[in-house]
Structure formats: structure tokens, C-alpha cells
Amino acid sequence: NHALSGGRHSTELIAAWYRRLGLVFEGIQFETKKIFVSGMPWKTYVAVEWADVVKDRAGNPLPNQGVFLITMRWGRTTELHVYCDTVKLQENLAILVSQGVTEAGKEPIQDRPGLLQK
């Protein structure tokens, strides 16, 4: 339960979450390690192993890594699940809060509190 947790299903809340991600982790970039694709065009499954590259406000790295699980239909993303080191994420958010990044300490943006997925 932190500023980047929770589940979002509406376009508005997903956009709000990405705005928060950009405010909290300024300049975040994702380095792709591996990509796995399976299925047909009408239902494609994609797994992306990644590491992020981002720094705190003092210039120190705040590394994390994880996997995106994506479901696509005819080339359009219909589901996106993000799995990362949540302990490390919470530690990184706490560091940013201590540096005055208030957005890093806010309540989750979610449309169904307590529900992570359908």
C-alpha cells in the first residue's frame, strides 16, 4: 500500500497514475533485458523483463527490476500487469519522501480499493 500501488481500470486513472510515476521518478527509463511473445494476433501474450534507471533528488540511483505481463488483441494492449521488487519500491518512495517529494507519500490511485486485478 503505497503511492504507486493499486489497480486501475479507467483511462483517467491510468493516465493519473502515469503522471504520478513521472513526478515521483523524474526521468525514469526502462532497460529491456528480455522479451517473450506467444500466441496469435487475436490474443498475444508478452512478457518483458526490465530494469529501471532513475535517480533520487540527490543524484543517487534508485534501482529496481521486474516484469511486465501484457495481453494484446490485434496489436492493442488489453491488459498490463507490472511486477517489481515491491520492498525496494517502498524503500525508494521513502527516500523520495524524505527528500521532499510529497507525491511519493500519497495514497494509491485506484478505482477499486484493495483490488489489484479483476
DOLODO-959732 format. One record per atom (N, C-alpha, C): atom name; x, y, z. Coordinates in pm, whole numbers. Layout:
<firos>
["CA",[X,Y,Z]]
...
</firos>
This chain:
<firos>
["N",[85,-118,0]]
["CA",[0,0,0]]
["C",[90,124,0]]
["N",[110,182,-118]]
["CA",[196,299,-133]]
["C",[149,382,-253]]
["N",[217,488,-280]]
["CA",[175,585,-381]]
["C",[162,527,-522]]
["N",[230,417,-551]]
["CA",[225,359,-686]]
["C",[156,222,-688]]
["N",[90,185,-578]]
["CA",[23,55,-575]]
["C",[-121,69,-621]]
["N",[-193,-42,-618]]
["CA",[-335,-41,-651]]
["C",[-364,-85,-793]]
["N",[-493,-96,-822]]
["CA",[-538,-135,-954]]
["C",[-620,-23,-1017]]
["N",[-599,-4,-1145]]
["CA",[-671,100,-1219]]
["C",[-729,39,-1346]]
["N",[-853,72,-1373]]
["CA",[-918,16,-1491]]
["C",[-973,121,-1585]]
["N",[-981,246,-1542]]
["CA",[-1032,352,-1629]]
["C",[-915,428,-1691]]
["N",[-939,481,-1809]]
["CA",[-837,557,-1880]]
["C",[-789,676,-1797]]
["N",[-882,742,-1729]]
["CA",[-848,860,-1649]]
["C",[-754,825,-1534]]
["N",[-783,717,-1464]]
["CA",[-699,679,-1351]]
["C",[-564,623,-1396]]
["N",[-562,554,-1508]]
["CA",[-435,506,-1562]]
["C",[-347,625,-1600]]
["N",[-406,726,-1664]]
["CA",[-331,847,-1700]]
["C",[-281,919,-1575]]
["N",[-365,926,-1471]]
["CA",[-324,992,-1346]]
["C",[-208,916,-1282]]
["N",[-210,784,-1288]]
["CA",[-102,704,-1232]]
["C",[29,731,-1306]]
["N",[24,737,-1440]]
["CA",[146,764,-1516]]
["C",[198,905,-1490]]
["N",[108,1002,-1469]]
["CA",[152,1137,-1432]]
["C",[226,1131,-1299]]
["N",[171,1057,-1204]]
["CA",[237,1043,-1074]]
["C",[372,975,-1088]]
["N",[380,869,-1165]]
["CA",[507,800,-1188]]
["C",[613,898,-1238]]
["N",[575,984,-1333]]
["CA",[668,1082,-1387]]
["C",[709,1188,-1286]]
["N",[618,1225,-1197]]
["CA",[650,1323,-1093]]
["C",[741,1263,-986]]
["N",[713,1140,-949]]
["CA",[789,1075,-843]]
["C",[927,1033,-893]]
["N",[931,965,-1005]]
["CA",[1057,916,-1060]]
["C",[1090,995,-1187]]
["N",[1134,1118,-1166]]
["CA",[1166,1205,-1279]]
["C",[1270,1139,-1370]]
["N",[1241,1138,-1500]]
["CA",[1336,1086,-1598]]
["C",[1350,935,-1600]]
["N",[1255,863,-1541]]
["CA",[1265,717,-1538]]
["C",[1277,660,-1679]]
["N",[1365,561,-1692]]
["CA",[1381,489,-1817]]
["C",[1382,340,-1786]]
["N",[1339,261,-1881]]
["CA",[1337,117,-1863]]
["C",[1434,53,-1961]]
["N",[1522,-29,-1908]]
["CA",[1615,-105,-1990]]
["C",[1557,-244,-2008]]
["N",[1529,-280,-2132]]
["CA",[1472,-412,-2162]]
["C",[1582,-517,-2157]]
["N",[1556,-622,-2080]]
["CA",[1651,-734,-2068]]
["C",[1612,-848,-2162]]
["N",[1485,-888,-2156]]
["CA",[1435,-998,-2240]]
["C",[1289,-971,-2275]]
["N",[1248,-1021,-2391]]
["CA",[1107,-1013,-2433]]
["C",[1066,-1152,-2480]]
["N",[951,-1198,-2430]]
["CA",[894,-1326,-2472]]
["C",[756,-1297,-2529]]
["N",[726,-1356,-2645]]
["CA",[596,-1336,-2711]]
["C",[539,-1471,-2748]]
["N",[408,-1487,-2724]]
["CA",[341,-1612,-2756]]
["C",[198,-1581,-2799]]
["N",[146,-1664,-2887]]
["CA",[6,-1650,-2926]]
["C",[-11,-1601,-3068]]
["N",[-136,-1577,-3099]]
["CA",[-176,-1533,-3232]]
["C",[-216,-1386,-3227]]
["N",[-233,-1322,-3342]]
["CA",[-266,-1178,-3342]]
["C",[-392,-1144,-3264]]
["N",[-489,-1234,-3259]]
["CA",[-614,-1203,-3188]]
["C",[-600,-1220,-3037]]
["N",[-494,-1285,-2990]]
["CA",[-465,-1293,-2847]]
["C",[-317,-1326,-2829]]
["N",[-240,-1222,-2802]]
["CA",[-96,-1233,-2790]]
["C",[-55,-1206,-2646]]
["N",[36,-1285,-2596]]
["CA",[89,-1266,-2461]]
["C",[235,-1222,-2473]]
["N",[270,-1119,-2395]]
["CA",[406,-1066,-2399]]
["C",[456,-1055,-2255]]
["N",[579,-1099,-2233]]
["CA",[646,-1080,-2104]]
["C",[774,-1002,-2132]]
["N",[794,-895,-2058]]
["CA",[912,-811,-2074]]
["C",[986,-804,-1940]]
["N",[1108,-856,-1938]]
["CA",[1193,-842,-1821]]
["C",[1267,-709,-1833]]
["N",[1269,-630,-1727]]
["CA",[1326,-496,-1734]]
["C",[1401,-459,-1607]]
["N",[1483,-357,-1620]]
["CA",[1546,-289,-1506]]
["C",[1521,-141,-1529]]
["N",[1490,-67,-1423]]
["CA",[1470,76,-1444]]
["C",[1596,153,-1410]]
["N",[1604,271,-1468]]
["CA",[1716,361,-1446]]
["C",[1655,493,-1402]]
["N",[1676,528,-1275]]
["CA",[1622,652,-1220]]
["C",[1707,691,-1099]]
["N",[1709,821,-1069]]
["CA",[1787,871,-956]]
["C",[1699,950,-861]]
["N",[1743,954,-734]]
["CA",[1671,1037,-638]]
["C",[1709,1183,-660]]
["N",[1657,1272,-577]]
["CA",[1681,1415,-597]]
["C",[1824,1456,-566]]
["N",[1901,1367,-499]]
["CA",[2042,1395,-471]]
["C",[2134,1333,-576]]
["N",[2075,1267,-676]]
["CA",[2154,1206,-783]]
["C",[2196,1063,-758]]
["N",[2146,1002,-651]]
["CA",[2180,862,-621]]
["C",[2085,768,-694]]
["N",[2136,655,-745]]
["CA",[2048,562,-817]]
["C",[1944,499,-725]]
["N",[1826,478,-781]]
["CA",[1716,408,-712]]
["C",[1676,288,-799]]
["N",[1760,186,-805]]
["CA",[1734,76,-898]]
["C",[1616,-12,-856]]
["N",[1554,-68,-957]]
["CA",[1452,-170,-938]]
["C",[1450,-254,-1064]]
["N",[1384,-366,-1057]]
["CA",[1371,-455,-1173]]
["C",[1239,-527,-1163]]
["N",[1197,-582,-1276]]
["CA",[1071,-654,-1273]]
["C",[1031,-708,-1408]]
["N",[901,-736,-1419]]
["CA",[844,-794,-1539]]
["C",[712,-726,-1569]]
["N",[690,-695,-1695]]
["CA",[558,-652,-1743]]
["C",[494,-775,-1808]]
["N",[371,-806,-1771]]
["CA",[294,-910,-1840]]
["C",[183,-839,-1915]]
["N",[182,-859,-2045]]
["CA",[92,-784,-2134]]
["C",[7,-882,-2214]]
["N",[-122,-852,-2224]]
["CA",[-210,-925,-2314]]
["C",[-250,-827,-2424]]
["N",[-240,-875,-2548]]
["CA",[-276,-790,-2662]]
["C",[-379,-862,-2749]]
["N",[-465,-783,-2809]]
["CA",[-561,-834,-2908]]
["C",[-548,-748,-3033]]
["N",[-509,-812,-3142]]
["CA",[-490,-743,-3269]]
["C",[-397,-623,-3254]]
["N",[-286,-641,-3180]]
["CA",[-186,-537,-3167]]
["C",[-218,-428,-3067]]
["N",[-327,-443,-2995]]
["CA",[-370,-343,-2898]]
["C",[-364,-402,-2757]]
["N",[-300,-330,-2666]]
["CA",[-287,-379,-2529]]
["C",[-422,-378,-2459]]
["N",[-460,-492,-2404]]
["CA",[-586,-502,-2330]]
["C",[-563,-523,-2181]]
["N",[-446,-570,-2143]]
["CA",[-410,-588,-2002]]
["C",[-262,-561,-1986]]
["N",[-227,-497,-1874]]
["CA",[-87,-474,-1839]]
["C",[-74,-494,-1689]]
["N",[12,-585,-1652]]
["CA",[40,-611,-1511]]
["C",[189,-584,-1488]]
["N",[218,-511,-1384]]
["CA",[356,-476,-1351]]
["C",[395,-549,-1223]]
["N",[503,-625,-1231]]
["CA",[556,-695,-1115]]
["C",[700,-651,-1095]]
["N",[727,-591,-979]]
["CA",[862,-546,-949]]
["C",[894,-580,-804]]
["N",[1014,-543,-762]]
["CA",[1054,-563,-623]]
["C",[981,-458,-540]]
["N",[871,-497,-478]]
["CA",[787,-400,-407]]
["C",[853,-350,-278]]
["N",[937,-431,-217]]
["CA",[1010,-384,-98]]
["C",[1105,-272,-140]]
["N",[1178,-294,-249]]
["CA",[1270,-193,-300]]
["C",[1192,-68,-342]]
["N",[1078,-86,-404]]
["CA",[996,28,-446]]
["C",[954,111,-325]]
["N",[908,46,-220]]
["CA",[868,118,-98]]
["C",[988,190,-36]]
["N",[1105,127,-36]]
["CA",[1226,193,15]]
["C",[1257,317,-68]]
["N",[1248,305,-200]]
["CA",[1277,417,-289]]
["C",[1178,531,-268]]
["N",[1051,498,-250]]
["CA",[950,601,-223]]
["C",[978,672,-91]]
["N",[1019,597,11]]
["CA",[1051,657,141]]
["C",[1169,753,130]]
["N",[1268,716,51]]
["CA",[1383,805,29]]
["C",[1334,936,-34]]
["N",[1248,925,-135]]
["CA",[1199,1045,-203]]
["C",[1113,1131,-111]]
["N",[1031,1068,-28]]
["CA",[951,1144,69]]
["C",[1044,1223,161]]
["N",[1153,1159,206]]
["CA",[1249,1226,295]]
["C",[1319,1342,224]]
["N",[1318,1340,92]]
["CA",[1380,1447,13]]
["C",[1277,1553,-29]]
["N",[1155,1541,23]]
["CA",[1053,1642,-3]]
["C",[962,1615,-121]]
["N",[965,1495,-176]]
["CA",[877,1460,-287]]
["C",[745,1412,-228]]
["N",[652,1504,-205]]
["CA",[527,1470,-136]]
["C",[443,1371,-215]]
["N",[448,1375,-346]]
["CA",[370,1283,-430]]
["C",[406,1137,-401]]
["N",[530,1112,-357]]
["CA",[577,976,-328]]
["C",[514,919,-202]]
["N",[451,1004,-120]]
["CA",[389,957,3]]
["C",[238,958,1]]
["N",[178,985,-115]]
["CA",[32,993,-123]]
["C",[-34,855,-128]]
["N",[-164,856,-109]]
["CA",[-245,734,-118]]
["C",[-243,681,-262]]
["N",[-264,550,-280]]
["CA",[-267,494,-416]]
["C",[-377,555,-502]]
["N",[-352,560,-630]]
["CA",[-454,598,-728]]
["C",[-517,467,-773]]
["N",[-643,444,-736]]
["CA",[-707,318,-771]]
["C",[-858,336,-776]]
["N",[-920,261,-863]]
["CA",[-1066,271,-876]]
["C",[-1140,171,-790]]
["N",[-1072,69,-745]]
["CA",[-1133,-31,-659]]
["C",[-1037,-60,-545]]
["N",[-1044,18,-436]]
["CA",[-950,-2,-325]]
["C",[-943,-147,-280]]
["N",[-821,-193,-262]]
["CA",[-799,-330,-216]]
["C",[-800,-434,-325]]
["N",[-832,-395,-447]]
["CA",[-840,-489,-558]]
["C",[-724,-464,-652]]
["N",[-637,-563,-670]]
["CA",[-521,-546,-757]]
["C",[-551,-585,-901]]
["N",[-643,-676,-921]]
["CA",[-678,-716,-1057]]
["C",[-818,-773,-1059]]
["N",[-868,-793,-1181]]
["CA",[-1004,-845,-1198]]
["C",[-1020,-981,-1133]]
</firos>
